[in-house]
Amino acid sequence: MIQAQNTARPGILSRLRVVLVAAAMLPALALVSPAGADHNQVFELHQRGEILSLVELIDRAQTIHPGQMVEARLDEKDLVYEITVYGEDDLYHEMYFDARDGRLLSEHKETEESFRSDHHHNGD
C-alpha cells in the first residue's frame, strides 16, 4: 500500500500538500510505504493508463470536499485510492476512489477526535 500521512494540525497542511504533490509526481511514485508496496508495479500501471495518478485523485477529492489533504493510500490489490481531506467543515472526509476510472466508491466523515483515535489504534 502506498501511503502518505500527516498528523499535523490543519494550518500546516497546505505546505504538506505541496510536498505530497511533488512526491506523487516523481517517476517511481516515491511515497511512504509501510506495507512494502511495489512502486515499480504502480508506476507501470499508471504508465499503461490502467490507473489514474494520485495527483488527479487528490484534486478530485478536494473538489468534493474543499480543505487540506491529510492522507492518501493506494490499495494495489483492489486498485482503490483512499484519500482523507480535512474539510472546511472541520471534519475528516475519507473517500475511496476506483483508481482505474476515478469513480467515488464510498466516503465517510469523522471528527478530529475520532480520526486521531482510529489512526492511533491502527498503528497509522
Phi and psi in radians as a Rosetta constraint file:
Dihedral C 1 N 2 CA 2 C 2 CIRCULARHARMONIC -1.490 0.35
Dihedral N 2 CA 2 C 2 N 3 CIRCULARHARMONIC 2.342 0.35
Dihedral C 2 N 3 CA 3 C 3 CIRCULARHARMONIC -2.489 0.35
Dihedral N 3 CA 3 C 3 N 4 CIRCULARHARMONIC 2.477 0.35
Dihedral C 3 N 4 CA 4 C 4 CIRCULARHARMONIC -2.312 0.35
Dihedral N 4 CA 4 C 4 N 5 CIRCULARHARMONIC 2.335 0.35
Dihedral C 4 N 5 CA 5 C 5 CIRCULARHARMONIC -2.534 0.35
Dihedral N 5 CA 5 C 5 N 6 CIRCULARHARMONIC 2.597 0.35
Dihedral C 5 N 6 CA 6 C 6 CIRCULARHARMONIC -2.345 0.35
Dihedral N 6 CA 6 C 6 N 7 CIRCULARHARMONIC 2.343 0.35
Dihedral C 6 N 7 CA 7 C 7 CIRCULARHARMONIC -1.895 0.35
Dihedral N 7 CA 7 C 7 N 8 CIRCULARHARMONIC 0.177 0.35
Dihedral C 7 N 8 CA 8 C 8 CIRCULARHARMONIC -1.303 0.35
Dihedral N 8 CA 8 C 8 N 9 CIRCULARHARMONIC 2.886 0.35
Dihedral C 8 N 9 CA 9 C 9 CIRCULARHARMONIC -1.125 0.35
Dihedral N 9 CA 9 C 9 N 10 CIRCULARHARMONIC 2.688 0.35
Dihedral C 9 N 10 CA 10 C 10 CIRCULARHARMONIC -0.987 0.35
Dihedral N 10 CA 10 C 10 N 11 CIRCULARHARMONIC -0.497 0.35
Dihedral C 10 N 11 CA 11 C 11 CIRCULARHARMONIC -1.072 0.35
Dihedral N 11 CA 11 C 11 N 12 CIRCULARHARMONIC -0.455 0.35
Dihedral C 11 N 12 CA 12 C 12 CIRCULARHARMONIC -1.581 0.35
Dihedral N 12 CA 12 C 12 N 13 CIRCULARHARMONIC -0.233 0.35
Dihedral C 12 N 13 CA 13 C 13 CIRCULARHARMONIC -1.163 0.35
Dihedral N 13 CA 13 C 13 N 14 CIRCULARHARMONIC -0.443 0.35
Dihedral C 13 N 14 CA 14 C 14 CIRCULARHARMONIC -1.114 0.35
Dihedral N 14 CA 14 C 14 N 15 CIRCULARHARMONIC -0.667 0.35
Dihedral C 14 N 15 CA 15 C 15 CIRCULARHARMONIC -1.196 0.35
Dihedral N 15 CA 15 C 15 N 16 CIRCULARHARMONIC -0.641 0.35
Dihedral C 15 N 16 CA 16 C 16 CIRCULARHARMONIC -1.094 0.35
Dihedral N 16 CA 16 C 16 N 17 CIRCULARHARMONIC -0.713 0.35
Dihedral C 16 N 17 CA 17 C 17 CIRCULARHARMONIC -1.028 0.35
Dihedral N 17 CA 17 C 17 N 18 CIRCULARHARMONIC -0.713 0.35
Dihedral C 17 N 18 CA 18 C 18 CIRCULARHARMONIC -1.059 0.35
Dihedral N 18 CA 18 C 18 N 19 CIRCULARHARMONIC -0.757 0.35
Dihedral C 18 N 19 CA 19 C 19 CIRCULARHARMONIC -1.135 0.35
Dihedral N 19 CA 19 C 19 N 20 CIRCULARHARMONIC -0.790 0.35
Dihedral C 19 N 20 CA 20 C 20 CIRCULARHARMONIC -1.148 0.35
Dihedral N 20 CA 20 C 20 N 21 CIRCULARHARMONIC -0.710 0.35
Dihedral C 20 N 21 CA 21 C 21 CIRCULARHARMONIC -1.138 0.35
Dihedral N 21 CA 21 C 21 N 22 CIRCULARHARMONIC -0.726 0.35
Dihedral C 21 N 22 CA 22 C 22 CIRCULARHARMONIC -1.093 0.35
Dihedral N 22 CA 22 C 22 N 23 CIRCULARHARMONIC -0.747 0.35
Dihedral C 22 N 23 CA 23 C 23 CIRCULARHARMONIC -1.134 0.35
Dihedral N 23 CA 23 C 23 N 24 CIRCULARHARMONIC -0.665 0.35
Dihedral C 23 N 24 CA 24 C 24 CIRCULARHARMONIC -1.185 0.35
Dihedral N 24 CA 24 C 24 N 25 CIRCULARHARMONIC -0.383 0.35
Dihedral C 24 N 25 CA 25 C 25 CIRCULARHARMONIC -1.475 0.35
Dihedral N 25 CA 25 C 25 N 26 CIRCULARHARMONIC -0.184 0.35
Dihedral C 25 N 26 CA 26 C 26 CIRCULARHARMONIC -1.099 0.35
Dihedral N 26 CA 26 C 26 N 27 CIRCULARHARMONIC 2.550 0.35
Dihedral C 26 N 27 CA 27 C 27 CIRCULARHARMONIC -0.945 0.35
Dihedral N 27 CA 27 C 27 N 28 CIRCULARHARMONIC -0.629 0.35
Dihedral C 27 N 28 CA 28 C 28 CIRCULARHARMONIC -1.627 0.35
Dihedral N 28 CA 28 C 28 N 29 CIRCULARHARMONIC 0.173 0.35
Dihedral C 28 N 29 CA 29 C 29 CIRCULARHARMONIC 0.843 0.35
Dihedral N 29 CA 29 C 29 N 30 CIRCULARHARMONIC 0.931 0.35
Dihedral C 29 N 30 CA 30 C 30 CIRCULARHARMONIC -1.344 0.35
Dihedral N 30 CA 30 C 30 N 31 CIRCULARHARMONIC 1.484 0.35
Dihedral C 30 N 31 CA 31 C 31 CIRCULARHARMONIC -2.041 0.35
Dihedral N 31 CA 31 C 31 N 32 CIRCULARHARMONIC 2.886 0.35
Dihedral C 31 N 32 CA 32 C 32 CIRCULARHARMONIC -1.016 0.35
Dihedral N 32 CA 32 C 32 N 33 CIRCULARHARMONIC 2.403 0.35
Dihedral C 32 N 33 CA 33 C 33 CIRCULARHARMONIC -2.441 0.35
Dihedral N 33 CA 33 C 33 N 34 CIRCULARHARMONIC 1.421 0.35
Dihedral C 33 N 34 CA 34 C 34 CIRCULARHARMONIC -1.132 0.35
Dihedral N 34 CA 34 C 34 N 35 CIRCULARHARMONIC -0.410 0.35
Dihedral C 34 N 35 CA 35 C 35 CIRCULARHARMONIC -1.576 0.35
Dihedral N 35 CA 35 C 35 N 36 CIRCULARHARMONIC 0.077 0.35
Dihedral C 35 N 36 CA 36 C 36 CIRCULARHARMONIC 1.229 0.35
Dihedral N 36 CA 36 C 36 N 37 CIRCULARHARMONIC 0.750 0.35
Dihedral C 36 N 37 CA 37 C 37 CIRCULARHARMONIC -1.059 0.35
Dihedral N 37 CA 37 C 37 N 38 CIRCULARHARMONIC 2.607 0.35
Dihedral C 37 N 38 CA 38 C 38 CIRCULARHARMONIC -1.492 0.35
Dihedral N 38 CA 38 C 38 N 39 CIRCULARHARMONIC 1.650 0.35
Dihedral C 38 N 39 CA 39 C 39 CIRCULARHARMONIC -1.078 0.35
Dihedral N 39 CA 39 C 39 N 40 CIRCULARHARMONIC -0.621 0.35
Dihedral C 39 N 40 CA 40 C 40 CIRCULARHARMONIC -1.096 0.35
Dihedral N 40 CA 40 C 40 N 41 CIRCULARHARMONIC -0.721 0.35
Dihedral C 40 N 41 CA 41 C 41 CIRCULARHARMONIC -1.103 0.35
Dihedral N 41 CA 41 C 41 N 42 CIRCULARHARMONIC -0.757 0.35
Dihedral C 41 N 42 CA 42 C 42 CIRCULARHARMONIC -1.104 0.35
Dihedral N 42 CA 42 C 42 N 43 CIRCULARHARMONIC -0.781 0.35
Dihedral C 42 N 43 CA 43 C 43 CIRCULARHARMONIC -1.046 0.35
Dihedral N 43 CA 43 C 43 N 44 CIRCULARHARMONIC -0.785 0.35
Dihedral C 43 N 44 CA 44 C 44 CIRCULARHARMONIC -1.108 0.35
Dihedral N 44 CA 44 C 44 N 45 CIRCULARHARMONIC -0.721 0.35
Dihedral C 44 N 45 CA 45 C 45 CIRCULARHARMONIC -1.031 0.35
Dihedral N 45 CA 45 C 45 N 46 CIRCULARHARMONIC -0.749 0.35
Dihedral C 45 N 46 CA 46 C 46 CIRCULARHARMONIC -1.195 0.35
Dihedral N 46 CA 46 C 46 N 47 CIRCULARHARMONIC -0.771 0.35
Dihedral C 46 N 47 CA 47 C 47 CIRCULARHARMONIC -1.080 0.35
Dihedral N 47 CA 47 C 47 N 48 CIRCULARHARMONIC -0.615 0.35
Dihedral C 47 N 48 CA 48 C 48 CIRCULARHARMONIC -1.397 0.35
Dihedral N 48 CA 48 C 48 N 49 CIRCULARHARMONIC -0.061 0.35
Dihedral C 48 N 49 CA 49 C 49 CIRCULARHARMONIC 1.399 0.35
Dihedral N 49 CA 49 C 49 N 50 CIRCULARHARMONIC 0.277 0.35
Dihedral C 49 N 50 CA 50 C 50 CIRCULARHARMONIC -1.440 0.35
Dihedral N 50 CA 50 C 50 N 51 CIRCULARHARMONIC -0.415 0.35
Dihedral C 50 N 51 CA 51 C 51 CIRCULARHARMONIC -2.340 0.35
Dihedral N 51 CA 51 C 51 N 52 CIRCULARHARMONIC 2.693 0.35
Dihedral C 51 N 52 CA 52 C 52 CIRCULARHARMONIC -1.417 0.35
Dihedral N 52 CA 52 C 52 N 53 CIRCULARHARMONIC 2.815 0.35
Dihedral C 52 N 53 CA 53 C 53 CIRCULARHARMONIC -1.309 0.35
Dihedral N 53 CA 53 C 53 N 54 CIRCULARHARMONIC 2.662 0.35
Dihedral C 53 N 54 CA 54 C 54 CIRCULARHARMONIC -1.046 0.35
Dihedral N 54 CA 54 C 54 N 55 CIRCULARHARMONIC -0.695 0.35
Dihedral C 54 N 55 CA 55 C 55 CIRCULARHARMONIC -1.016 0.35
Dihedral N 55 CA 55 C 55 N 56 CIRCULARHARMONIC -0.779 0.35
Dihedral C 55 N 56 CA 56 C 56 CIRCULARHARMONIC -1.073 0.35
Dihedral N 56 CA 56 C 56 N 57 CIRCULARHARMONIC -0.725 0.35
Dihedral C 56 N 57 CA 57 C 57 CIRCULARHARMONIC -1.286 0.35
Dihedral N 57 CA 57 C 57 N 58 CIRCULARHARMONIC -0.564 0.35
Dihedral C 57 N 58 CA 58 C 58 CIRCULARHARMONIC -1.096 0.35
Dihedral N 58 CA 58 C 58 N 59 CIRCULARHARMONIC -0.779 0.35
Dihedral C 58 N 59 CA 59 C 59 CIRCULARHARMONIC -1.058 0.35
Dihedral N 59 CA 59 C 59 N 60 CIRCULARHARMONIC -0.739 0.35
Dihedral C 59 N 60 CA 60 C 60 CIRCULARHARMONIC -1.103 0.35
Dihedral N 60 CA 60 C 60 N 61 CIRCULARHARMONIC -0.763 0.35
Dihedral C 60 N 61 CA 61 C 61 CIRCULARHARMONIC -1.072 0.35
Dihedral N 61 CA 61 C 61 N 62 CIRCULARHARMONIC -0.715 0.35
Dihedral C 61 N 62 CA 62 C 62 CIRCULARHARMONIC -1.308 0.35
Dihedral N 62 CA 62 C 62 N 63 CIRCULARHARMONIC -0.330 0.35
Dihedral C 62 N 63 CA 63 C 63 CIRCULARHARMONIC -1.269 0.35
Dihedral N 63 CA 63 C 63 N 64 CIRCULARHARMONIC -0.691 0.35
Dihedral C 63 N 64 CA 64 C 64 CIRCULARHARMONIC -1.215 0.35
Dihedral N 64 CA 64 C 64 N 65 CIRCULARHARMONIC -0.814 0.35
Dihedral C 64 N 65 CA 65 C 65 CIRCULARHARMONIC -2.273 0.35
Dihedral N 65 CA 65 C 65 N 66 CIRCULARHARMONIC 1.618 0.35
Dihedral C 65 N 66 CA 66 C 66 CIRCULARHARMONIC -0.983 0.35
Dihedral N 66 CA 66 C 66 N 67 CIRCULARHARMONIC 2.408 0.35
Dihedral C 66 N 67 CA 67 C 67 CIRCULARHARMONIC 2.779 0.35
Dihedral N 67 CA 67 C 67 N 68 CIRCULARHARMONIC -2.715 0.35
Dihedral C 67 N 68 CA 68 C 68 CIRCULARHARMONIC -1.878 0.35
Dihedral N 68 CA 68 C 68 N 69 CIRCULARHARMONIC 2.309 0.35
Dihedral C 68 N 69 CA 69 C 69 CIRCULARHARMONIC -1.191 0.35
Dihedral N 69 CA 69 C 69 N 70 CIRCULARHARMONIC 2.289 0.35
Dihedral C 69 N 70 CA 70 C 70 CIRCULARHARMONIC -1.929 0.35
Dihedral N 70 CA 70 C 70 N 71 CIRCULARHARMONIC -0.739 0.35
Dihedral C 70 N 71 CA 71 C 71 CIRCULARHARMONIC -2.632 0.35
Dihedral N 71 CA 71 C 71 N 72 CIRCULARHARMONIC 2.506 0.35
Dihedral C 71 N 72 CA 72 C 72 CIRCULARHARMONIC -2.500 0.35
Dihedral N 72 CA 72 C 72 N 73 CIRCULARHARMONIC 2.347 0.35
Dihedral C 72 N 73 CA 73 C 73 CIRCULARHARMONIC -2.429 0.35
Dihedral N 73 CA 73 C 73 N 74 CIRCULARHARMONIC 2.645 0.35
Dihedral C 73 N 74 CA 74 C 74 CIRCULARHARMONIC -2.097 0.35
Dihedral N 74 CA 74 C 74 N 75 CIRCULARHARMONIC 2.110 0.35
Dihedral C 74 N 75 CA 75 C 75 CIRCULARHARMONIC -1.478 0.35
Dihedral N 75 CA 75 C 75 N 76 CIRCULARHARMONIC 1.805 0.35
Dihedral C 75 N 76 CA 76 C 76 CIRCULARHARMONIC -1.163 0.35
Dihedral N 76 CA 76 C 76 N 77 CIRCULARHARMONIC -0.512 0.35
Dihedral C 76 N 77 CA 77 C 77 CIRCULARHARMONIC -1.187 0.35
Dihedral N 77 CA 77 C 77 N 78 CIRCULARHARMONIC -0.848 0.35
Dihedral C 77 N 78 CA 78 C 78 CIRCULARHARMONIC -1.671 0.35
Dihedral N 78 CA 78 C 78 N 79 CIRCULARHARMONIC -0.092 0.35
Dihedral C 78 N 79 CA 79 C 79 CIRCULARHARMONIC 0.941 0.35
Dihedral N 79 CA 79 C 79 N 80 CIRCULARHARMONIC 0.967 0.35
Dihedral C 79 N 80 CA 80 C 80 CIRCULARHARMONIC -2.214 0.35
Dihedral N 80 CA 80 C 80 N 81 CIRCULARHARMONIC 2.230 0.35
Dihedral C 80 N 81 CA 81 C 81 CIRCULARHARMONIC -1.540 0.35
Dihedral N 81 CA 81 C 81 N 82 CIRCULARHARMONIC 2.315 0.35
Dihedral C 81 N 82 CA 82 C 82 CIRCULARHARMONIC -1.886 0.35
Dihedral N 82 CA 82 C 82 N 83 CIRCULARHARMONIC 2.092 0.35
Dihedral C 82 N 83 CA 83 C 83 CIRCULARHARMONIC -2.203 0.35
Dihedral N 83 CA 83 C 83 N 84 CIRCULARHARMONIC 2.259 0.35
Dihedral C 83 N 84 CA 84 C 84 CIRCULARHARMONIC -1.962 0.35
Dihedral N 84 CA 84 C 84 N 85 CIRCULARHARMONIC 2.256 0.35
Dihedral C 84 N 85 CA 85 C 85 CIRCULARHARMONIC -2.097 0.35
Dihedral N 85 CA 85 C 85 N 86 CIRCULARHARMONIC 2.325 0.35
Dihedral C 85 N 86 CA 86 C 86 CIRCULARHARMONIC -1.501 0.35
Dihedral N 86 CA 86 C 86 N 87 CIRCULARHARMONIC 1.873 0.35
Dihedral C 86 N 87 CA 87 C 87 CIRCULARHARMONIC -1.397 0.35
Dihedral N 87 CA 87 C 87 N 88 CIRCULARHARMONIC 2.897 0.35
Dihedral C 87 N 88 CA 88 C 88 CIRCULARHARMONIC -1.125 0.35
Dihedral N 88 CA 88 C 88 N 89 CIRCULARHARMONIC -0.239 0.35
Dihedral C 88 N 89 CA 89 C 89 CIRCULARHARMONIC -1.565 0.35
Dihedral N 89 CA 89 C 89 N 90 CIRCULARHARMONIC 0.193 0.35
Dihedral C 89 N 90 CA 90 C 90 CIRCULARHARMONIC 1.103 0.35
Dihedral N 90 CA 90 C 90 N 91 CIRCULARHARMONIC 0.495 0.35
Dihedral C 90 N 91 CA 91 C 91 CIRCULARHARMONIC -2.110 0.35
Dihedral N 91 CA 91 C 91 N 92 CIRCULARHARMONIC 2.678 0.35
Dihedral C 91 N 92 CA 92 C 92 CIRCULARHARMONIC -1.592 0.35
Dihedral N 92 CA 92 C 92 N 93 CIRCULARHARMONIC 2.171 0.35
Dihedral C 92 N 93 CA 93 C 93 CIRCULARHARMONIC -1.883 0.35
Dihedral N 93 CA 93 C 93 N 94 CIRCULARHARMONIC 1.930 0.35
Dihedral C 93 N 94 CA 94 C 94 CIRCULARHARMONIC -1.668 0.35
Dihedral N 94 CA 94 C 94 N 95 CIRCULARHARMONIC 2.070 0.35
Dihedral C 94 N 95 CA 95 C 95 CIRCULARHARMONIC -2.081 0.35
Dihedral N 95 CA 95 C 95 N 96 CIRCULARHARMONIC 2.479 0.35
Dihedral C 95 N 96 CA 96 C 96 CIRCULARHARMONIC -2.044 0.35
Dihedral N 96 CA 96 C 96 N 97 CIRCULARHARMONIC 2.123 0.35
Dihedral C 96 N 97 CA 97 C 97 CIRCULARHARMONIC -2.053 0.35
Dihedral N 97 CA 97 C 97 N 98 CIRCULARHARMONIC 2.461 0.35
Dihedral C 97 N 98 CA 98 C 98 CIRCULARHARMONIC -1.176 0.35
Dihedral N 98 CA 98 C 98 N 99 CIRCULARHARMONIC 2.103 0.35
Dihedral C 98 N 99 CA 99 C 99 CIRCULARHARMONIC -1.195 0.35
Dihedral N 99 CA 99 C 99 N 100 CIRCULARHARMONIC -0.349 0.35
Dihedral C 99 N 100 CA 100 C 100 CIRCULARHARMONIC -1.371 0.35
Dihedral N 100 CA 100 C 100 N 101 CIRCULARHARMONIC -0.705 0.35
Dihedral C 100 N 101 CA 101 C 101 CIRCULARHARMONIC -2.235 0.35
Dihedral N 101 CA 101 C 101 N 102 CIRCULARHARMONIC -0.024 0.35
Dihedral C 101 N 102 CA 102 C 102 CIRCULARHARMONIC 1.407 0.35
Dihedral N 102 CA 102 C 102 N 103 CIRCULARHARMONIC 0.099 0.35
Dihedral C 102 N 103 CA 103 C 103 CIRCULARHARMONIC -1.091 0.35
Dihedral N 103 CA 103 C 103 N 104 CIRCULARHARMONIC 2.406 0.35
Dihedral C 103 N 104 CA 104 C 104 CIRCULARHARMONIC -1.319 0.35
Dihedral N 104 CA 104 C 104 N 105 CIRCULARHARMONIC 2.029 0.35
Dihedral C 104 N 105 CA 105 C 105 CIRCULARHARMONIC -1.530 0.35
Dihedral N 105 CA 105 C 105 N 106 CIRCULARHARMONIC -0.733 0.35
Dihedral C 105 N 106 CA 106 C 106 CIRCULARHARMONIC -2.894 0.35
Dihedral N 106 CA 106 C 106 N 107 CIRCULARHARMONIC 2.922 0.35
Dihedral C 106 N 107 CA 107 C 107 CIRCULARHARMONIC -2.760 0.35
Dihedral N 107 CA 107 C 107 N 108 CIRCULARHARMONIC 2.741 0.35
Dihedral C 107 N 108 CA 108 C 108 CIRCULARHARMONIC -2.640 0.35
Dihedral N 108 CA 108 C 108 N 109 CIRCULARHARMONIC 2.807 0.35
Dihedral C 108 N 109 CA 109 C 109 CIRCULARHARMONIC -1.952 0.35
Dihedral N 109 CA 109 C 109 N 110 CIRCULARHARMONIC 2.610 0.35
Dihedral C 109 N 110 CA 110 C 110 CIRCULARHARMONIC -2.475 0.35
Dihedral N 110 CA 110 C 110 N 111 CIRCULARHARMONIC 2.622 0.35
Dihedral C 110 N 111 CA 111 C 111 CIRCULARHARMONIC -1.327 0.35
Dihedral N 111 CA 111 C 111 N 112 CIRCULARHARMONIC 2.914 0.35
Dihedral C 111 N 112 CA 112 C 112 CIRCULARHARMONIC -1.044 0.35
Dihedral N 112 CA 112 C 112 N 113 CIRCULARHARMONIC -0.759 0.35
Dihedral C 112 N 113 CA 113 C 113 CIRCULARHARMONIC -1.066 0.35
Dihedral N 113 CA 113 C 113 N 114 CIRCULARHARMONIC -0.801 0.35
Dihedral C 113 N 114 CA 114 C 114 CIRCULARHARMONIC -1.137 0.35
Dihedral N 114 CA 114 C 114 N 115 CIRCULARHARMONIC -0.759 0.35
Dihedral C 114 N 115 CA 115 C 115 CIRCULARHARMONIC -1.076 0.35
Dihedral N 115 CA 115 C 115 N 116 CIRCULARHARMONIC -0.850 0.35
Dihedral C 115 N 116 CA 116 C 116 CIRCULARHARMONIC -1.161 0.35
Dihedral N 116 CA 116 C 116 N 117 CIRCULARHARMONIC -0.656 0.35
Dihedral C 116 N 117 CA 117 C 117 CIRCULARHARMONIC -1.128 0.35
Dihedral N 117 CA 117 C 117 N 118 CIRCULARHARMONIC -0.811 0.35
Dihedral C 117 N 118 CA 118 C 118 CIRCULARHARMONIC -1.072 0.35
Dihedral N 118 CA 118 C 118 N 119 CIRCULARHARMONIC -0.740 0.35
Dihedral C 118 N 119 CA 119 C 119 CIRCULARHARMONIC -1.345 0.35
Dihedral N 119 CA 119 C 119 N 120 CIRCULARHARMONIC -0.496 0.35
Dihedral C 119 N 120 CA 120 C 120 CIRCULARHARMONIC -1.184 0.35
Dihedral N 120 CA 120 C 120 N 121 CIRCULARHARMONIC -0.789 0.35
Dihedral C 120 N 121 CA 121 C 121 CIRCULARHARMONIC -1.269 0.35
Dihedral N 121 CA 121 C 121 N 122 CIRCULARHARMONIC -0.466 0.35
Dihedral C 121 N 122 CA 122 C 122 CIRCULARHARMONIC -1.497 0.35
Dihedral N 122 CA 122 C 122 N 123 CIRCULARHARMONIC -0.023 0.35
Dihedral C 122 N 123 CA 123 C 123 CIRCULARHARMONIC 1.401 0.35
Dihedral N 123 CA 123 C 123 N 124 CIRCULARHARMONIC 0.181 0.35
